[in-house]
Amino acid sequence: MSIEIHRDAWGIPHLRADSARELARAQGRVTARDRAWQLEVERHRAQGTSAAFLGAGALSWDTLARRARLDDTARRCFEALERRDPETAAWVRAYVDGVNEELPSTSAPEFARVGLAPGRWEPWTPLAVWLSTHILFAGFPAKLWRDEVIRHLGPDAVGLFAADGPGTSGSNGWLVAGARTTTGHAVLAGDPHRYIEDPGLYQQIHLVCPEFDVIGLAVPGVPGIAHFGHTGTVAWSITNAMADYQDLYRERLRRTGAGVEALGPDGTWHRAGRHTETVEVAGENPVEIEVIETDRGPVIVGGPEGLEGGGVLDEPPTADAARAAAVPTPAAATPLALSLRYPPRVTEDLGFSALLPLLRARRTADVDRAFDLWAEPVNVVQAADTEGGLLHRVAGRVPVRAQANRLRPVPAWEPGHDWRGRHDTPRAGLTDGIAVMANQRGPASPLGVEFAPPHRANRITALLKEKERWSAADMPLIHMDTHLASAQPLLDHIEALDGARLSPEAMTIRETILHWDRRMTASSTEAALYAAVRSAVVRRLAAHPAFAALADPPAYPDVLLPWLGLVPRIAFALEHLLRAEELYGIDRAETVRAAVEEVAAGPPRGAWGDTHRLAPWRALPEHEWDAPALSGDHDCVLCTTAVPGLTDLAARGPAARYVWDLARREDSFWVVPLGASGTPGSPHHRDQLPLWLRGELVPVVTDRQHLTKED
């Protein structure tokens, strides 16, 4: 068997082999060559062993990974894959073989910095990487936030804070049918919004063997091309469906001489699985953690004695359950323990059987059948082929259960909260030859609770209506649009301010903002003023006594706290809070007036891009990083997410951009935020960053005459 590795001018790998299995091995090799440090960080994160070289800051994540049984779940899923789909299991093994062949010879400098040697991948490690990447993707910690809101403000307050939270991820995607393009063939385009990581989350790659020829964006550590691909005759893309498919259960646990028991919905105590594990922490003493699993799932928060900080439950068990358990209904609250139920732990299926059929797809019907096998995460899928076939559907596994399960943690000891099969995944069509997916309430509405505001979807739709015919080369105009429709409620409050109550300086701020074009461009001083006032409003609302009970969340693990921060929650729900008929007695007009005066007393110096800069996540901090200025904002099509009230730095944004042309694949385009290589010092480590910042794209290359062979 022969394997050929070629590179284009951007260092993007183009792989050719004699079989799908040998090609997977080559993909593993080249990924380990380009992304060795990234692969090993992800492997350790999936195992819960990253604190051993990253230090105490990684301990909370490692604890969650251990307690949620991520690696064990991946192992079970792989063993089930070997039984159900041995061909895919062997293909995954081949990828792992390639990783293990290449890792020992890595020259990535980060290993020396932390004194770490590359380890060995297990056959199930790609599944563990996939699971750890997406375990927080559906945002189950938002249920903890809703729980706090309901307890302190009542159930009606949940809707006020319903917005795309700080820990979720989204995407833009749009499909233009051939009737609306210059070539008569469909175009797919978009950009996944994720945390911007260095090295990047997506790997541009080209995979060729006798069975298929596919270009696309792979996830380093996982074989194939799952999310965004083009086979020449069919292309597909995804966005987060914002579905709710993970549940949190309040558990009643007690210790016995034999271990731990959990109170079940049948009113009896059941033995829970229990063992201890030791987490090594660089520079500190090892930490021993207790791993408990009930019939619902692994306990990820608290235990028989509650949280370390003494966390308790406000809701005692029902009287019937208490009598059946031979315990009195407690007058005091119960120690807090929360278990997580998530589909792969229950079904032993991560959907990897979809990956090979996607690579082999020739028509949208093939893509459709492949996504029938998809499990996690739940996505909205779009696809088009060269024969005019179109696809717009939801894919993934969402359990059928009570509505209460979706909203907040539910009591494990009460009946009615079990899972009863799975939902059929909805489908949708096109309107006037286009379909837009941007995490809004769309085909996935029956499967979720909170969705992104409709601004991005509405703006993309409006832009696509401005022209009768579109080409692949036109799509960056949409990628880079900076119009901020969500500014309107605050602008309404600013416009309504009584000029007689404003200082001359504040009056100037008011007039400047009202004449702003509502575009969050990096060079805009008006956008900077608007953003400064917005942040001041957010901080003032968060400091109001009405929300004091939400200011300090319970002592949940650090890894869950981003979903519980009051300032981010107010920032991303600001539209609702400003438009509500009444807001707990808060004088919003006075809040906005005081915010404008605050900014007038110390206005921002310069433009929006002076403070709105890229802040990518790195496992190891980089001492020298000239953070580039960014256009865009959270609700712009150019979604570069900061957290108003906390920081203008953007950690989230387009983790890639793509344009798939179904007329000629060679007329397709793509770009990533940094580059194809994850190795510092490589010429391809950050060579795409200037293009990404300007909204330019790299042409897709498939002609071997334009490639350079690599030894």
QUIGIPE-V85261 format. One record per residue. N is the residue number from 1. SS is DSSP state (H for helix, E for strand, L for the rest). NEAR is the number of other C-alpha atoms within 8 Angstrom. D_FIRST is the distance of its C-alpha to the first C-alpha in Angstrom with 2 decimals. Layout:
BEGIN
{{N,SS,NEAR,D_FIRST} {N,SS,NEAR,D_FIRST}}
END
This chain:
BEGIN
{{1,L,5,0.00} {2,L,5,3.80} {3,E,11,6.83} {4,E,9,10.22} {5,E,13,13.53} {6,E,11,16.69} {7,E,13,20.28} {8,L,12,23.35} {9,L,7,26.88} {10,L,10,27.37} {11,L,9,24.36} {12,L,11,22.78} {13,E,12,18.99} {14,E,12,16.97} {15,E,15,13.35} {16,E,11,10.70} {17,E,15,7.31} {18,L,11,6.03} {19,L,9,8.11} {20,H,11,11.18} {21,H,10,10.30} {22,H,12,7.39} {23,H,16,9.99} {24,H,15,12.65} {25,H,14,11.22} {26,H,14,11.22} {27,H,12,14.67} {28,H,16,15.88} {29,H,15,15.04} {30,H,12,16.75} {31,H,12,19.57} {32,H,14,20.27} {33,H,10,20.30} {34,H,10,22.72} {35,H,13,24.63} {36,H,13,24.68} {37,H,10,28.43} {38,H,10,28.48} {39,H,11,25.87} {40,H,10,27.88} {41,H,10,31.15} {42,H,10,29.97} {43,H,12,28.71} {44,H,10,32.08} {45,H,14,34.00} {46,H,15,32.40} {47,H,13,33.30} {48,L,14,36.74} {49,L,11,36.29} {50,L,14,36.54} {51,H,16,40.20} {52,H,10,39.25} {53,H,10,38.29} {54,H,13,39.72} {55,L,13,43.14} {56,H,9,45.77} {57,H,7,45.00} {58,H,10,41.85} {59,H,12,43.72} {60,H,10,44.82} {61,H,10,41.31} {62,H,15,40.02} {63,H,11,42.94} {64,H,11,42.18} {65,H,15,38.49} {66,H,13,39.62} {67,H,13,42.50} {68,L,10,40.56} {69,L,9,37.91} {70,H,14,34.99} {71,H,12,32.44} {72,H,7,33.77} {73,H,12,33.60} {74,H,14,29.96} {75,H,12,29.24} {76,H,9,31.22} {77,H,14,29.49} {78,H,13,26.03} {79,H,8,27.36} {80,H,10,28.81} {81,H,13,25.56} {82,H,12,23.86} {83,H,7,26.72} {84,H,6,27.02} {85,L,9,23.52} {86,H,9,20.88} {87,H,7,18.05} {88,H,12,19.12} {89,H,11,19.75} {90,H,10,16.22} {91,H,11,15.05} {92,H,12,17.70} {93,H,9,16.67} {94,H,13,13.16} {95,H,17,15.15} {96,H,15,17.45} {97,H,10,14.87} {98,H,15,13.90} {99,H,15,17.67} {100,H,11,18.44} {101,H,8,16.01} {102,H,12,17.72} {103,H,13,21.28} {104,L,7,22.62} {105,L,5,22.27} {106,L,9,24.05} {107,L,4,26.93} {108,L,9,28.63} {109,L,8,32.34} {110,H,8,33.51} {111,H,11,32.36} {112,H,7,34.83} {113,H,7,37.55} {114,H,8,37.63} {115,L,7,36.57} {116,L,8,33.51} {117,L,5,30.28} {118,L,8,27.07} {119,L,6,26.74} {120,L,5,24.10} {121,L,9,23.04} {122,L,6,23.52} {123,L,9,21.57} {124,L,10,24.60} {125,H,15,25.09} {126,H,12,23.77} {127,H,13,26.36} {128,H,16,28.97} {129,H,14,28.36} {130,H,10,28.77} {131,H,12,31.90} {132,H,12,33.50} {133,H,8,32.97} {134,H,10,34.83} {135,L,7,37.31} {136,L,11,40.08} {137,L,10,38.93} {138,L,13,41.36} {139,L,8,44.13} {140,L,11,45.62} {141,L,10,47.78} {142,H,10,49.71} {143,H,12,51.33} {144,H,11,52.88} {145,H,10,54.31} {146,H,11,55.74} {147,H,11,57.20} {148,H,10,59.01} {149,H,13,60.26} {150,H,12,61.59} {151,H,8,63.31} {152,H,8,65.00} {153,H,8,65.53} {154,L,9,65.23} {155,H,8,62.82} {156,H,8,63.95} {157,H,10,62.59} {158,H,11,58.96} {159,H,6,58.91} {160,H,10,60.24} {161,H,12,57.16} {162,L,9,54.66} {163,L,10,52.26} {164,L,10,48.71} {165,L,10,48.90} {166,L,10,47.70} {167,L,9,44.80} {168,L,10,43.21} {169,L,9,40.61} {170,E,11,40.65} {171,E,15,39.26} {172,E,16,40.31} {173,E,15,38.63} {174,E,13,39.96} {175,E,14,39.04} {176,E,13,40.82} {177,L,14,40.76} {178,H,13,40.47} {179,H,9,44.24} {180,H,13,44.72} {181,E,15,42.25} {182,L,9,42.68} {183,L,7,39.70} {184,L,10,40.46} {185,L,14,37.19} {186,L,18,36.97} {187,E,16,36.27} {188,E,17,35.22} {189,E,12,36.14} {190,E,12,37.04} {191,E,13,36.55} {192,E,14,35.91} {193,E,14,38.67} {194,E,11,37.61} {195,E,11,38.57} {196,L,15,37.37} {197,E,9,35.25} {198,L,10,34.11} {199,L,11,31.09} {200,L,13,31.04} {201,L,10,30.38} {202,E,11,28.08} {203,E,10,24.89} {204,E,11,24.28} {205,E,12,20.66} {206,E,13,18.63} {207,E,12,15.62} {208,E,13,13.77} {209,E,12,11.31} {210,L,9,12.37} {211,L,8,14.76} {212,E,10,16.57} {213,E,12,17.57} {214,E,12,19.84} {215,E,11,21.85} {216,E,11,24.03} {217,E,13,25.46} {218,E,15,23.56} {219,E,11,25.36} {220,L,12,23.96} {221,L,12,22.97} {222,L,11,22.15} {223,L,13,18.88} {224,L,9,19.16} {225,L,13,22.25} {226,L,10,25.30} {227,L,9,28.42} {228,E,12,28.08} {229,E,13,25.51} {230,E,13,25.38} {231,L,14,22.99} {232,L,10,24.84} {233,L,10,26.95} {234,E,15,28.01} {235,E,16,28.65} {236,E,14,30.03} {237,E,12,31.85} {238,E,11,33.91} {239,E,15,36.98} {240,E,13,38.55} {241,L,10,40.68} {242,L,14,43.12} {243,E,13,43.19} {244,L,11,44.69} {245,L,11,42.61} {246,E,11,43.41} {247,E,11,46.74} {248,E,14,48.86} {249,E,13,51.29} {250,E,12,54.35} {251,L,13,54.36} {252,L,13,57.34} {253,E,11,56.21} {254,E,8,58.27} {255,E,9,57.71} {256,E,7,58.61} {257,L,4,58.66} {258,L,5,55.29} {259,E,9,53.54} {260,E,14,53.65} {261,E,12,54.69} {262,E,13,54.49} {263,E,14,57.07} {264,L,11,55.59} {265,L,10,56.88} {266,L,8,58.48} {267,L,13,60.84} {268,L,9,59.54} {269,E,9,57.67} {270,E,8,54.11} {271,E,9,52.14} {272,E,12,49.59} {273,E,9,46.52} {274,E,10,47.17} {275,E,7,45.68} {276,E,8,45.73} {277,E,9,43.05} {278,E,8,43.43} {279,E,15,42.22} {280,L,10,42.03} {281,L,15,43.56} {282,L,11,43.25} {283,L,5,46.71} {284,L,7,48.40} {285,L,7,48.95} {286,L,8,46.44} {287,E,8,47.34} {288,E,8,47.44} {289,E,9,46.90} {290,E,9,47.72} {291,E,13,45.16} {292,E,13,46.93} {293,E,12,45.68} {294,L,12,48.10} {295,L,5,47.63} {296,L,10,47.12} {297,L,11,44.48} {298,E,14,44.11} {299,E,16,47.20} {300,E,11,46.23} {301,E,11,49.77} {302,E,14,52.68} {303,L,13,53.35} {304,L,12,56.32} {305,L,8,58.34} {306,L,13,57.17} {307,L,15,55.82} {308,L,7,56.48} {309,L,5,58.94} {310,L,8,60.74} {311,L,12,59.27} {312,E,10,60.85} {313,E,9,60.80} {314,L,6,63.69} {315,L,6,63.34} {316,L,9,64.39} {317,L,11,63.32} {318,L,8,65.40} {319,H,7,68.52} {320,H,7,67.21} {321,H,13,64.03} {322,H,13,66.10} {323,H,10,68.51} {324,H,9,65.73} {325,L,10,64.21} {326,L,6,67.62} {327,L,7,67.77} {328,L,6,70.33} {329,L,10,69.38} {330,L,8,68.90} {331,L,4,71.30} {332,L,4,68.94} {333,L,10,65.47} {334,E,12,62.44} {335,E,15,59.90} {336,L,17,56.92} {337,E,16,53.58} {338,E,14,50.99} {339,E,16,47.98} {340,E,14,45.03} {341,E,13,43.65} {342,E,10,40.38} {343,H,13,38.27} {344,H,12,35.01} {345,H,10,37.21} {346,H,7,38.93} {347,H,6,36.19} {348,L,13,33.17} {349,L,12,31.23} {350,L,11,29.98} {351,L,10,28.68} {352,L,9,24.94} {353,H,12,24.51} {354,H,12,25.40} {355,H,12,22.43} {356,H,9,19.71} {357,H,11,22.42} {358,H,12,23.46} {359,H,12,20.11} {360,H,9,20.20} {361,L,11,23.88} {362,L,10,25.29} {363,L,13,29.01} {364,H,15,31.39} {365,H,7,31.77} {366,H,11,28.12} {367,H,14,28.74} {368,H,9,31.96} {369,H,8,30.43} {370,H,13,27.79} {371,H,10,30.65} {372,L,9,32.54} {373,L,11,30.16} {374,L,14,30.85} {375,L,12,32.89} {376,L,10,33.45} {377,L,9,34.82} {378,L,14,36.91} {379,E,12,36.36} {380,E,15,37.78} {381,E,13,35.06} {382,E,14,35.35} {383,E,15,33.07} {384,E,18,33.46} {385,E,15,31.67} {386,L,12,32.13} {387,L,5,34.31} {388,L,10,36.86} {389,L,10,35.79} {390,E,10,36.91} {391,E,11,36.56} {392,E,13,38.67} {393,E,12,38.61} {394,E,14,38.54} {395,E,13,35.63} {396,L,14,35.70} {397,L,12,37.71} {398,L,12,41.41} {399,E,11,43.61} {400,L,9,46.97} {401,L,9,49.75} {402,L,9,53.18} {403,H,6,53.81} {404,H,8,55.12} {405,H,12,51.68} {406,H,13,50.45} {407,H,10,53.28} {408,L,11,53.73} {409,L,13,53.23} {410,E,10,54.76} {411,E,10,56.53} {412,L,14,54.39} {413,L,13,57.56} {414,L,13,58.66} {415,L,8,57.40} {416,L,5,55.90} {417,L,12,52.99} {418,L,7,50.25} {419,L,7,47.20} {420,L,7,47.56} {421,L,6,44.34} {422,E,8,42.63} {423,L,9,43.69} {424,L,4,42.43} {425,L,9,40.79} {426,L,8,42.92} {427,E,8,42.07} {428,L,7,43.74} {429,L,7,44.07} {430,L,8,44.79} {431,E,6,48.22} {432,L,4,49.05} {433,L,10,45.39} {434,E,13,44.25} {435,E,11,43.15} {436,E,11,43.30} {437,E,13,41.97} {438,L,13,43.23} {439,L,16,43.81} {440,L,10,47.20} {441,L,9,48.80} {442,L,7,46.89} {443,L,11,45.12} {444,L,14,44.41} {445,H,9,48.14} {446,H,5,48.72} {447,H,10,46.04} {448,E,11,47.24} {449,L,10,50.30} {450,L,8,50.02} {451,L,12,48.33} {452,L,10,48.18} {453,L,10,51.24} {454,L,9,50.97} {455,H,11,51.45} {456,H,12,47.89} {457,H,13,47.37} {458,H,8,50.79} {459,H,9,50.29} {460,H,12,46.93} {461,H,10,48.55} {462,H,8,51.56} {463,H,9,49.55} {464,H,8,47.51} {465,H,7,50.84} {466,L,6,52.10} {467,L,7,50.10} {468,L,7,49.67} {469,L,8,46.33} {470,E,11,43.57} {471,L,10,40.58} {472,H,12,37.47} {473,H,5,39.00} {474,H,8,42.12} {475,L,11,40.54} {476,H,10,41.05} {477,H,7,44.77} {478,H,10,44.29} {479,H,12,41.87} {480,L,10,44.50} {481,L,10,47.68} {482,L,13,50.03} {483,E,10,52.89} {484,L,12,54.07} {485,H,9,55.78} {486,H,8,56.20} {487,H,9,58.76} {488,H,7,61.43} {489,H,10,63.09} {490,H,10,63.65} {491,H,10,64.82} {492,H,8,67.30} {493,H,10,68.71} {494,H,11,68.93} {495,H,8,70.71} {496,L,6,73.18} {497,L,9,74.26} {498,L,6,77.99} {499,H,6,78.41} {500,H,5,81.67} {501,H,6,79.85} {502,L,11,77.33} {503,L,8,77.88} {504,H,6,77.68} {505,H,10,74.36} {506,H,12,72.96} {507,H,10,74.33} {508,H,8,72.39} {509,H,12,69.16} {510,H,11,69.91} {511,H,8,70.54} {512,H,9,67.48} {513,H,12,65.16} {514,H,9,66.81} {515,L,6,66.19} {516,L,9,62.50} {517,L,4,60.02} {518,L,9,57.99} {519,E,11,54.88} {520,L,14,53.18} {521,L,12,52.21} {522,L,13,51.68} {523,L,8,54.58} {524,L,12,57.05} {525,H,9,60.03} {526,H,11,61.25} {527,H,15,58.01} {528,H,13,58.50} {529,H,13,62.05} {530,H,9,60.99} {531,H,10,58.29} {532,H,11,60.85} {533,H,13,63.35} {534,H,12,60.74} {535,H,12,59.79} {536,H,13,63.49} {537,H,12,64.08} {538,H,14,61.19} {539,H,10,62.51} {540,H,10,66.04} {541,H,10,65.08} {542,H,12,63.05} {543,L,8,66.10} {544,L,9,68.46} {545,H,5,70.05} {546,H,8,68.95} {547,H,10,65.38} {548,H,10,66.31} {549,H,7,65.05} {550,H,10,61.52} {551,H,9,61.49} {552,L,6,60.50} {553,L,10,57.86} {554,L,5,57.82} {555,L,8,56.02} {556,L,9,52.61} {557,L,8,49.53} {558,H,7,48.86} {559,H,8,45.51} {560,H,9,47.47} {561,H,10,50.29} {562,H,9,48.90} {563,H,12,49.71} {564,L,12,53.23} {565,L,10,54.48} {566,H,9,57.66} {567,H,12,57.36} {568,H,13,53.87} {569,H,13,54.96} {570,H,13,58.04} {571,H,12,56.11} {572,H,13,53.68} {573,L,12,56.48} {574,H,9,59.03} {575,H,11,59.42} {576,H,9,60.47} {577,H,11,62.74} {578,H,9,64.53} {579,H,7,64.99} {580,L,8,66.14} {581,L,4,69.74} {582,L,6,70.65} {583,L,7,68.76} {584,L,5,70.59} {585,L,6,73.51} {586,L,8,71.55} {587,L,6,73.23} {588,H,7,70.23} {589,H,8,72.39} {590,H,7,73.64} {591,H,11,70.15} {592,H,12,68.93} {593,H,11,72.11} {594,H,8,71.72} {595,H,13,68.06} {596,H,13,69.08} {597,H,12,71.84} {598,H,10,69.40} {599,H,15,67.12} {600,H,10,70.17} {601,H,7,71.26} {602,L,6,67.92} {603,L,8,65.85} {604,L,9,62.25} {605,L,4,62.01} {606,L,7,59.75} {607,L,14,57.25} {608,H,17,54.88} {609,H,14,51.92} {610,H,9,53.88} {611,H,9,53.37} {612,L,14,50.59} {613,E,13,47.59} {614,E,11,43.99} {615,L,9,43.55} {616,L,11,39.87} {617,E,9,39.08} {618,L,9,37.59} {619,L,6,37.02} {620,L,6,38.67} {621,L,5,41.60} {622,L,6,41.38} {623,L,4,44.58} {624,L,4,44.31} {625,L,5,43.50} {626,L,4,45.45} {627,L,7,45.37} {628,L,6,45.34} {629,E,11,47.92} {630,L,12,46.92} {631,L,14,48.42} {632,L,17,48.40} {633,L,13,49.42} {634,L,9,48.55} {635,L,12,49.83} {636,L,16,48.84} {637,L,15,45.89} {638,L,15,44.81} {639,L,13,44.73} {640,L,15,44.99} {641,E,11,46.56} {642,E,13,49.20} {643,E,13,51.70} {644,L,13,55.20} {645,L,13,57.75} {646,L,8,55.31} {647,E,7,53.23} {648,E,10,52.24} {649,E,12,48.90} {650,E,14,45.96} {651,E,13,43.18} {652,E,14,41.82} {653,E,14,40.86} {654,E,15,38.11} {655,L,16,34.85} {656,L,12,33.19} {657,E,14,34.39} {658,E,12,32.61} {659,E,13,33.62} {660,E,14,31.47} {661,E,14,32.66} {662,L,15,32.02} {663,L,10,33.32} {664,L,8,30.60} {665,H,11,27.93} {666,H,9,28.23} {667,H,11,31.82} {668,L,13,30.87} {669,E,12,31.63} {670,E,12,31.04} {671,E,13,32.10} {672,L,14,32.11} {673,L,14,35.08} {674,L,13,33.65} {675,L,14,30.27} {676,L,14,26.48} {677,L,12,26.55} {678,L,15,28.24} {679,L,11,28.94} {680,L,7,32.58} {681,L,5,33.06} {682,L,8,29.91} {683,L,6,30.94} {684,L,11,29.25} {685,L,13,30.93} {686,L,11,33.86} {687,L,10,33.60} {688,L,13,33.75} {689,H,11,36.87} {690,H,7,39.39} {691,H,10,37.95} {692,H,13,37.90} {693,H,9,41.52} {694,H,6,42.62} {695,L,9,40.85} {696,L,9,38.58} {697,L,12,35.02} {698,E,7,31.85} {699,E,9,30.58} {700,L,10,27.21} {701,L,7,24.89} {702,L,7,22.02} {703,L,6,22.42} {704,H,6,19.77} {705,H,4,22.72} {706,H,9,24.18} {707,L,10,21.25} {708,E,8,20.57} {709,E,8,17.19} {710,E,7,16.98} {711,L,3,15.67}}
END
